[in-house]
C-alpha cells in the first residue's frame, strides 16, 4: 500500500543501464548485421538485472537494519490485530524508504475487523505538539490524492527521542489538542482515509521535527512492544501486531 506523497522506488543508474542494454539487444535481433549477438546482449543484460536487483534489495535491507538502532519503543496504537501493509527493511515492501522522515514508517491494516473507524490509541506517553483534523476523507476503500496535505488528519506526539506521527485519521475524530499530555493507550482519534492514501489505514512513524515536513526531517527508528511480549520488535512487511 502506497500512501503519503505516493512515493515510488525509482530505478538506480545500474538498473537503467541494464534496461537500456536489454532493450538495445532485443531491438537488434531483427537487424541482420547484429542478429544473434544482439540476443545474447539482451539475455545477459536481463540476467544481470535480476542479479543486481537481488543484490540491491539485500544491500538496502542491510542499510535499514544498520540504522534501526536505539528505536523509540511504542505500544500498539490500536486494539485488535493489525498487519504491516508497508514497512520494514525490504524496500520492495517499504516505499517509505525513499523519503528521509518516513524511512522507518509503517502502514497498518486491521485484519480482525474494519480498518475504517477503528479506535487509534496513543502509542506512548508524550505532549501533543501538532494536530490536523480538518481534512476530508475519501470513502474507506477508495484512493485519495491530497498532495498539499499528504498526511491528511494527523497527530504529532513529542517524546524525549523525537516526534511520533499518526496519520490518515478520520476527519473530526481527533480528541487530543495541542498542549495536551497523553498517556499510552489513551484514545486520540479514529482511523480514516484522509491525505494521500489508497484505502483506509493507519500510518505511523517518528521523526526529528514536530509536524509535517516531507523529506525535510530525519526519520527515527521505532519498535513495538506487542501484547505479552517482553522485548520490543522491529516489524517487517506482513507481520501482525496485536
N, C-alpha and C positions, 0 to 999 in steps of 0.2 A: 504494500500500500504506500503510495507516494503522497506526501502532503506538504504543508508549509510552502516554500517557494516553488513547488513542483520540480524539485531538483532531479536531474538525471545524471548518471555517471558518464562523463564524457570520455571518449577513447583517447589514449595517450599516443605519443609520437610513434612508438614501435608498432602499436596496433594499426595506426593509419598507414604506415609504410608497408606493412604486410598485406593489408587490404588492397592497397594500390598495386602491389606486385601480383596478387591473386587475380585482380581484375584485368591487369595487363596480360597475364598468362592466358586466361580464358579467352580474352578478345583476340589473342594472337593465334589461337588454334586454327582458325579458318584462313590464316594468311599462309599461302604456300611457301613463302620464304622462311617462315619460322616453324609452323606446324607442331610436331611432337615436342620440340624443346619448349615451346610456349606452354603446352600442357604440363610438362614437368615443372616449370617455374610456378604454375598455378597450384599444383599439388603440394610442392614444397612450401609455398607460402601459406597454404591452408594448414598444413601440419605445424608449421612454425607458429601460426596464430593460435592454434589450440594449446600448444606447449606454453607460449607466452602468457595466455590468459590464465592458465593454471598457476604459473609462477607468480604472475601479477596479483592474483587474488590471495595467494598464500602470503606474499610479502605485505600486502595491505592488512591482512588479518593480524600478522605478527606486529605491525606498527600500532594497530589499535590496542592490542593486548599490552604492548610495552608501555603505552601511555596511560592505561587504565589502572593507575596505582593510587593508593590512598583515596578511594572513592568516598563521596558522601553517602552514608548509609540511610536508605529510605525504607519505610514500611509501605506495603501495598496501598496505593491511593484509591482503592475501591473495595467493594465487597464482592464475594463470589470468585469464580475462576475466570481469568483473562489470559489470552495468548499474545505473545510477542508477534506482531504483524510486520514489524520492521525494526531492526536494531541489532547490535552485536558486532563481532569482529569481521564477519564476512561481508565485503562490500556489495556482493550480489544481492544481499537481502537487507542492506542498510544504506539507503540513499542519503541519509543524514551525513555520512562521512564527507560529502562534497562541500560542506559548509562548516566553518570553524566553530561557531557557537553551538551547533547541534551535533557535533562529532560523536557524542555519547548518548544521543537521544534514543527514545523508544516510542513506538506506536503500539497501543494495546487494543484488542477487540475482545469483548466478552463472549465466552463460549457456553455459559450455562443459562443465559437469558439475553434479552435485548440490550445491545450496547447503548442505543439512544435512550436518554433519560436516566441512565444509571447514576447512582449517587457517587460523587467524587469526593474523596477524603483528603485531608492534609497528610502528606506522607512523612512529615517531620514537624518538630516544633520550630517556630520562627515568627518573623514580623512581616506582615503584608505590606509590600512597598509599591506594588502596581496592580491595578485592576482594570480590565476592559470588559464591559458587559453590554455593549450597545450594538454589536454586530449581528446581522441577521443570519439565521440558519437556513441551509438548504434542507429539503426532505431527507430523512435519515439515510436512505440508500443511494442518494444521487451525488454527483460531483458538484463541487462548489469552488469557483475561482474568485479569489479576492486578493490580488497581488498587493493592494495598498494595506491590507490587514491580514497577512498570511497566517498568523496565529489565531485569528478570529477573536473570540472572547477568551481571556486567559488571566491567570493569577501568577504573580511573582512573589515568592517567599524568601526572605533574607535569612541565611544561616551564617555560621561563622566561616564557612568554606566557600560560599558562593550563593547564587540565587537560583532557586528551583522554580521552573516554569511548567505550569499545567495548562494546556491549550486545547482549543476547539470545543470550548464549553458552550452549553445551551444559553441562548440569549435570555437575560432576565433571571438566570438561576443562581448567579454568584451571591453568596450570603456574606462573604467577608468584605471588608472595606479597608482602604489604605490606613495604616496605623494600628490595625487590629493585631493582637497577638493570637496565634493559633496553636493548638496542641495536636499532636499526632492522633489521627483518627477522627478529627472533627470534620463535620460536613462543610464543604466550601463551595459546592456547586453541583451541576449535573452535566453528564456527557452530551455534547451536541454535535452539530455539523457546520460550524462556523469557520471562516477563514478559507485557506486553500486545502481542500480535502477531496477524497474520492468516495467517502461514506463516513458515517458517524464513527468516531473512535477517539481515544484519549492519546494525546501526545505529551510526553514529559521529558525534560532534560534539565541540566544545571549549567549555568554559565557565569562569566565573570562580571556581567553588568546586570542592573536590576530590571530592565524592561526590554521590549522587543528591539533587537538590533541585529538583524540578519547579516551574518558574515562579518560583523564588526567586533563581536565579543569572542572570548575563548571558551570552549567547552570544558566542563569539569566532569570527571568520571562519577558515575552513580552506580550503586549496587543495592540490591533489595533483600530485606530480611523477611522471607515468606513465613506463613503460618507454621509454627512448630519448628522452624529452622534455627539452628544455633549460630550459624555463620552466614554473613551476607553473601549474595550470589551476583556475579556478573552474568546477566542473561544473554541468551542468543536467540536468533530467529526461531520461532516455533515453540520456545519454552512456555510453560504455563506458570503463572503466578497466582496464588490464591490467598 
